[in-house]
Amino acid sequence: MTGTPFLKMHGLGNDFVVLDARDGALSLSTRGRRAIADRRLGVGCDQLIVLEPPTERDADVFMRIYNPDGTEAGACGNATRCVAWLVMDERRSDQVTVQTIAGLLESQKTGQGGNGLPVITVDMGPARLDWRDIPVARACDTNHMPVGLGPLQDPVGTNMGNPHATFFVETLDAIAISELGPKLEKDRFFPERANIGVAQLVGRNKVRLRVWERGAGLTLACGSGACAAGVAAARRGLTGRKVDIVMEHGTLGIEWLRDDHVTMTGGISLAYKGELDRSLLS
């Protein structure tokens, strides 16, 4: 083996390149991160995941998350499930704790998917709802934020380790998310930019969702965005605190607990293993 080994994984189509740096640091420049994530010139992914030794006693692994533009992200629910399964498989355990820059995420096996791999439930931590925590540029009621563009107006703000604005619409398919998403992501109202979720209530405690992810663009699924949408729907009185969030390639179960923590349940997939050429790391 002459290259750097990697895994290609995904959760409901939200795909990742996973590198293991627990036995030695990887030298990854911003250019290198972008090159690996490039779908034409590299491997291609929504996020690049690097496993590192944990820095907290209660954690089993540290998960570092990079967007395709090379910036670092604070949370990724779908990647957390994937990484949790990798470490569970190594340790022959049904429960692990994944450390991120946003905090510790307790994860456990709660079932088995149709592909034979486990269904994983992750405690994504508390939903932070104060305007300073999201953050936004000025004081406001985060259940009705004064920002919007065209048909997307009056969003709910939630921080799930990263900032989310969830817009509820009557017809999701009528929204040009690829056009509106990047403009709203970079709106001055969001000093750290924001993930832009567009949601439609499609049944009792069932919400259809698409997300323009900060630094990544439109993805097939977004775990933290699903958590934010579940919290937003409950705050608006559209659903209860336990909902199904339906995305392009599957459904995540989201529950907003009474202690304000949010759990996310869903499957994972391992697509293939490979090696990265050194030229992609420089």
C-alpha positions in Angstrom: 0.0 0.0 0.0 1.7 3.2 -1.2 -1.2 5.7 -0.9 -3.2 7.0 2.0 -6.1 4.6 2.7 -9.6 6.0 2.9 -13.2 4.9 3.2 -16.1 6.2 1.1 -19.3 6.3 3.3 -22.7 7.9 3.2 -25.8 8.4 5.3 -28.9 8.6 3.1 -26.7 9.9 0.2 -24.8 12.5 2.2 -21.4 11.2 1.3 -18.0 11.4 3.0 -14.3 10.5 2.5 -13.0 9.2 5.8 -9.3 9.4 6.6 -7.8 7.8 9.8 -5.1 10.0 11.4 -5.3 8.4 14.9 -1.8 6.8 14.5 -0.2 9.9 13.0 -1.2 13.4 11.9 -2.0 14.0 8.2 -0.7 17.1 6.5 -3.8 18.4 4.8 -3.7 21.9 3.3 -6.9 23.7 2.4 -5.9 23.0 -1.2 -5.6 19.3 -0.4 -9.0 19.2 1.3 -10.6 20.8 -1.8 -8.8 18.5 -4.1 -10.1 15.3 -2.3 -13.6 16.7 -2.2 -13.7 17.6 -5.9 -16.0 15.2 -7.7 -14.2 15.5 -11.0 -10.5 15.7 -10.1 -10.5 13.9 -6.7 -12.7 11.4 -4.9 -15.6 13.7 -4.3 -17.7 14.1 -1.2 -20.0 16.4 0.7 -17.6 16.4 3.7 -14.1 15.2 4.3 -13.8 13.4 7.7 -10.6 13.0 9.6 -10.4 10.7 12.6 -8.0 11.8 15.3 -7.2 10.7 18.9 -9.8 12.1 21.4 -8.7 14.9 23.7 -11.3 14.2 26.3 -11.4 11.2 28.6 -15.0 10.3 27.9 -14.6 10.3 24.1 -13.6 7.3 21.9 -12.6 9.2 18.8 -12.2 12.8 17.6 -14.0 13.5 14.3 -12.8 16.6 12.4 -15.1 17.8 9.6 -14.1 19.7 6.5 -16.4 21.2 3.8 -15.6 20.9 0.1 -14.5 24.5 0.2 -11.8 23.5 2.7 -13.4 25.2 5.7 -14.0 23.4 9.0 -17.5 22.5 10.1 -18.7 22.1 13.6 -21.2 19.3 13.2 -22.4 16.6 10.7 -25.0 14.2 11.9 -24.8 11.7 9.1 -21.0 11.5 9.4 -21.3 11.0 13.1 -23.4 7.9 12.6 -20.8 6.6 10.1 -17.9 7.2 12.3 -19.7 5.8 15.4 -20.3 2.6 13.5 -16.6 2.3 12.5 -15.5 2.7 16.1 -18.2 0.3 17.4 -17.1 -2.3 14.9 -13.4 -1.9 15.9 -14.3 -2.2 19.6 -17.1 -4.7 19.3 -19.3 -2.3 21.2 -22.8 -1.1 20.8 -22.1 2.4 22.2 -19.4 5.0 21.6 -18.8 8.7 22.2 -17.7 10.8 19.2 -15.9 14.1 20.0 -16.2 17.1 17.7 -15.4 20.8 18.0 -19.0 21.3 18.9 -19.0 18.8 21.8 -19.4 15.1 22.7 -22.0 13.0 20.8 -23.1 9.8 22.4 -24.0 7.2 19.9 -25.5 3.7 20.1 -26.8 0.9 17.9 -30.6 0.8 17.9 -31.4 -1.6 15.0 -30.3 -3.0 11.7 -30.8 -1.5 8.3 -31.8 -3.3 5.1 -28.1 -3.3 4.0 -27.1 -5.4 7.0 -25.4 -2.5 8.7 -26.6 -1.0 12.0 -29.1 1.8 12.5 -27.4 4.3 14.8 -29.0 6.8 17.2 -26.9 9.9 18.1 -27.5 12.4 20.8 -26.7 15.5 18.9 -26.7 17.7 22.0 -29.0 20.5 23.0 -30.7 22.7 20.4 -29.5 26.3 21.0 -32.2 28.8 20.3 -30.9 32.2 21.5 -30.1 34.7 18.8 -26.5 35.0 20.1 -26.0 31.3 19.9 -27.1 30.7 16.3 -25.6 33.4 15.7 -27.4 36.2 13.9 -26.5 39.8 13.5 -29.1 41.4 15.8 -31.5 40.5 18.6 -34.7 38.8 17.4 -37.2 36.1 18.1 -35.5 33.1 16.5 -38.9 31.4 16.0 -39.6 34.2 13.4 -36.4 35.7 12.1 -36.5 38.8 10.0 -34.6 37.5 7.0 -35.6 36.1 3.7 -35.4 36.2 -0.1 -38.3 35.8 -2.5 -40.6 32.9 -1.5 -38.3 32.0 1.5 -39.3 34.2 4.4 -39.8 34.0 8.2 -37.4 31.2 9.1 -36.7 29.5 12.4 -33.2 29.7 13.7 -31.5 26.7 15.4 -27.9 25.9 16.3 -27.1 22.2 16.3 -23.4 22.6 16.5 -23.7 24.8 13.4 -26.2 27.5 12.4 -29.4 26.6 10.6 -32.3 28.6 9.2 -35.3 26.5 8.4 -37.9 28.0 6.0 -41.4 26.3 5.9 -43.1 26.3 2.5 -46.3 25.0 1.0 -44.6 23.2 -2.0 -41.0 22.3 -1.7 -40.5 21.4 -5.3 -41.5 24.9 -6.3 -38.5 26.4 -4.6 -35.3 27.1 -6.5 -33.0 26.1 -3.6 -29.8 26.1 -5.7 -30.5 29.8 -6.6 -31.7 31.1 -3.2 -29.6 28.9 -0.9 -26.2 30.4 -1.6 -27.5 34.0 -1.3 -29.2 33.3 2.0 -26.2 31.3 3.3 -24.1 34.5 2.9 -26.7 37.0 4.0 -25.3 39.6 6.4 -27.9 38.5 8.9 -25.7 35.4 9.5 -22.2 36.5 10.5 -20.9 32.9 10.4 -23.0 32.1 7.3 -25.8 29.5 7.8 -27.2 26.2 6.5 -30.5 26.9 4.7 -33.2 24.3 5.2 -36.4 24.3 3.2 -39.2 22.2 4.7 -42.7 21.1 3.8 -45.1 19.5 6.2 -46.3 16.3 4.4 -48.2 14.4 7.1 -48.7 14.1 10.8 -45.3 14.4 12.4 -43.7 14.1 9.0 -41.6 16.8 7.2 -39.9 16.8 3.9 -36.6 18.6 3.8 -33.9 19.8 1.5 -30.8 21.7 2.8 -28.3 24.0 1.2 -25.3 23.3 3.4 -22.9 26.0 4.4 -19.6 25.5 2.5 -21.0 22.4 0.7 -24.1 23.4 -1.3 -27.2 21.3 -1.9 -26.8 17.8 -0.5 -29.0 14.7 -0.6 -29.3 14.7 3.2 -28.2 16.7 6.2 -28.3 15.2 9.7 -27.9 18.4 11.7 -30.4 20.1 9.3 -32.9 17.4 10.0 -32.4 18.0 13.7 -32.9 21.7 13.2 -36.0 21.1 11.1 -37.5 18.8 13.7 -37.0 21.4 16.4 -38.3 24.2 14.2 -41.5 22.3 13.3 -42.2 21.6 17.0 -41.5 25.2 18.0 -44.0 26.4 15.3 -46.6 23.9 16.6 -46.6 22.1 13.2 -45.6 18.7 14.8 -44.9 17.0 18.1 -41.4 16.7 19.4 -40.9 13.3 17.6 -40.9 13.5 13.8 -39.8 11.8 10.6 -37.7 14.0 8.4 -37.9 12.8 4.8 -35.0 13.6 2.4 -34.1 12.5 -1.1 -32.8 9.0 -0.2 -34.4 8.2 3.0 -35.8 9.2 6.4 -34.2 10.2 9.7 -36.1 9.9 13.0 -35.7 13.1 15.1 -36.8 13.6 18.7 -36.5 16.8 20.7 -36.2 15.6 24.2 -37.5 17.4 27.3 -33.9 18.3 28.3 -33.6 20.1 24.9 -31.2 17.4 23.6 -32.0 16.2 20.1 -31.6 12.6 19.0 -31.2 11.5 15.4 -31.8 7.9 14.2 -30.8 6.5 10.8 -28.8 4.0 8.8 -25.3 4.2 7.3 -23.6 2.8 4.2 -20.0 1.9 3.3 -19.6 2.3 -0.4 -15.9 1.4 -1.0 -12.3 1.5 0.2 -9.4 3.0 -1.6 -6.1 4.9 -1.5 -5.4 8.5 -2.1 -2.4 9.5 -4.2 0.0 11.8 -2.4 -0.6 14.5 -4.9 -4.1 15.0 -3.4 -2.8 15.6 0.1 -0.4 18.4 -0.7 
